[in-house]
Amino acid sequence: MGAFKPDKVAIEALVHEDFVQRDLHERAGRVVQAARSTAPVQTGRYRDSIHAEDGPDGEVLVVSDVDYAEALELGDGNRPAHHTIATALDAARD
């Protein structure tokens, strides 16, 4: 019996299957909800900007498109890191 050789092309194509995309979008929705519920709010702009979008290779990304999102998420010299989206990733686990 020969060694197992995974079909790399088939494995990479799985992310584009409808059932996988449905699952990714459902999980991303939970991450968005969790992130919005814990986001720091001064004006609400950051919280309201958190959303899911399709990535270029079939992945689903949870992002914020306000210009100060990185500083809120990771911190900077003026404020501590909130890790809002990173912490919310736990919401996608079953």
C-alpha positions in Angstrom: 0.0 0.0 0.0 1.4 3.4 -1.0 1.7 6.5 1.2 -1.2 8.8 1.4 -0.9 11.7 -1.0 -3.5 14.5 -0.4 -5.0 16.2 -3.4 -3.8 19.7 -2.8 -5.9 21.2 -5.6 -9.1 19.6 -4.2 -8.3 20.7 -0.7 -7.7 24.3 -1.8 -11.0 24.3 -3.8 -13.0 23.3 -0.7 -13.2 26.9 0.6 -15.2 27.9 -2.5 -17.9 25.2 -2.0 -21.3 26.6 -1.0 -21.5 24.7 2.3 -18.1 26.0 3.4 -19.0 29.6 2.3 -22.3 29.4 4.2 -20.4 28.2 7.3 -17.7 30.9 7.0 -20.3 33.7 6.6 -22.4 32.4 9.6 -19.3 32.3 11.8 -18.2 35.8 10.5 -21.6 37.1 11.4 -21.2 35.9 15.0 -17.7 37.5 15.1 -19.2 40.8 13.9 -22.0 40.7 16.5 -19.5 40.0 19.3 -17.1 42.7 18.2 -19.8 45.3 17.9 -21.1 44.4 21.3 -17.7 45.0 22.9 -16.3 47.7 20.7 -15.2 50.9 22.5 -17.8 53.6 21.7 -17.1 57.3 21.5 -19.1 58.2 18.4 -20.2 54.7 17.4 -18.4 55.0 14.0 -15.9 52.3 14.8 -18.5 49.9 16.2 -20.8 50.5 13.2 -18.0 50.0 10.7 -17.2 46.4 11.8 -18.4 44.1 9.1 -17.6 40.9 7.2 -16.5 40.9 3.6 -15.3 38.3 1.1 -11.5 37.9 0.7 -9.7 37.3 -2.6 -9.1 33.6 -2.0 -12.5 32.5 -0.6 -11.9 33.6 3.0 -14.3 35.8 4.9 -12.7 38.7 6.7 -14.0 40.7 9.6 -12.8 44.2 9.3 -13.4 47.8 10.2 -12.8 50.5 7.5 -12.4 53.5 9.7 -9.0 55.1 9.5 -8.3 54.6 13.2 -9.3 51.0 13.5 -5.8 49.7 13.6 -4.9 52.0 16.5 -8.0 50.9 18.4 -7.4 47.2 17.8 -3.6 47.1 18.3 -3.1 50.3 20.4 -0.7 53.1 19.8 1.2 55.7 21.8 -2.0 57.4 22.8 -4.3 54.5 23.7 -4.1 50.9 24.8 -5.0 48.0 22.5 -8.7 46.9 22.7 -8.3 43.7 20.6 -12.0 44.0 19.8 -12.0 41.9 16.7 -9.3 39.5 17.8 -11.3 38.8 21.0 -14.5 38.4 19.1 -13.0 35.5 17.1 -13.8 33.2 20.0 -17.5 33.8 19.1 -17.0 31.7 15.9 -16.0 28.6 17.8 -18.6 25.9 18.3 
